[in-house]
Each structure stands twice: as structure tokens, then as C-alpha cells.
């Protein structure tokens, strides 16, 4: 993804994040609170649907390439939505390690 595309996406969507995996690259924006809550609710309702919830979160947040191009990528590499989704969750602030200190 070139710098001019990234700059255009930033103007259009604010902060954007470029995620790369398995030779594929996408750009996403930060999930909104309702999008992230929907993701969490999907997982809470049925743990077996976690991969679908991750895939939907990516679809909610993707800003590049187009959804049609993304769908074509996913048809060739069906595991990517899980990998990309895991990164979107981290971008949203859900991390494994949290530190607390007595003030």
C-alpha cells in the first residue's frame, strides 16, 4: 500500500492501521463502540462462533481494499479473517497483559 493511499484513507477515516499477513495487506479503522460491543456479544452468546465474530469485525472496520477485493482475498486464504480480526481486537485495546500499580 503506497503512502498516497494511506494519506487518502486517513483524510477519509481518521486513524487507519495497516495489517499484513500471508502476503496480504489491508487497512482498517478503529472499531466503534457499538461494533466492538456487537463483537463481544457475539462471542458471549456462542463461543463456537468466535471466528465468525472476528471476520465480521474486520468487515465492519476495513477501509482498503474494497469489500469485493477483500472477499476475493479471503476466498483464496480463508484463515486470514481470524488473523486480521485478532489484530483489530488488539487495536481496539483488548490485550492479554495488563499492569496495575498501587499509586
N, C-alpha and C positions, 0 to 999 in steps of 0.2 A: 504494500500500500504506500503510495507516494505522499509526500508532505502536503501537496496541494489538496489532495483528497481529505487528508486528516484535518487540515485547516477549514475546509468547507464543512465537514461534519461537526467540527467544534462550533462554528458560527451557527449552524442549524440546531444542534442538540446540547450545547454546553460541553461539559466534560465528556470525553469519549475515551474508551480503553480499547486497545488493540490486543486481541488474544490470538495466539498462534499454536497450532497443534497439528502434527502429522502432515506438515507441509501446507496446511490451510490456514488462512488468516481472515478474521472477522473483526468488526468494530462494534462495540456495544456502548450504550449509555447506562448510567446508574438506574437500577430499578426504582420505580416509585414505591411509596409505602403500600398502596393497595396491591400492586403487582407482587411485592415481596410477601405480603400477608396472604395473598392467594396461593403463592408457592408453599408457604408454611402450612396453610390449611390443607392443601392437597396431600402433603406428606403426613400430617397428623391424622387425616381421615383414613389413609391406607398406605402403610409403609411400602407395600409392594409396588406402588405407583411412583416411587421416588424418581426413577429415570424419566418418566413422562413429565413429572413436575419440573425437573431440571430442563428438559427440552422445551417446555412451554415458557419457562423463564427466559431462556435465550431468545426464543421467538418474540417475546414481549419487548426485549431490550435491543435487539440487533438493529444497527443503523447502516451497516455495509457488510456484505453486498446486499442486493435486493433479496427479498424473501424467496423469490423464484430461484435465484442463483444459489442461495443458501440451501434450499431444498434439494437442488441438484448435487451439491457437495455432500449433503447428508445421505442421499441415495447411494452414493459411492462409498461413504465411510459412516455407517450408521452409529458408530460409537462416539462420534465427535460431540453430539449434543450433551452427553454426560460430562465429557471433559470440559467443554466450554461452559456448561452450566455450573460446574464446580468452581470455576474461576469467577463467574458472575456473582455467585454466593459470597465469595471472599471479597469481591469489590464492594458488595453491599455492607460488608462489615462483620459477617459471621465468620469467626476464626476459631481455631481449636485452642489456641493458647491465649489466656487472659491473665494479666498480672494485677494483683491488688497489693497495696502497701498501706500500712497504718500511717495516717497523716499526722 
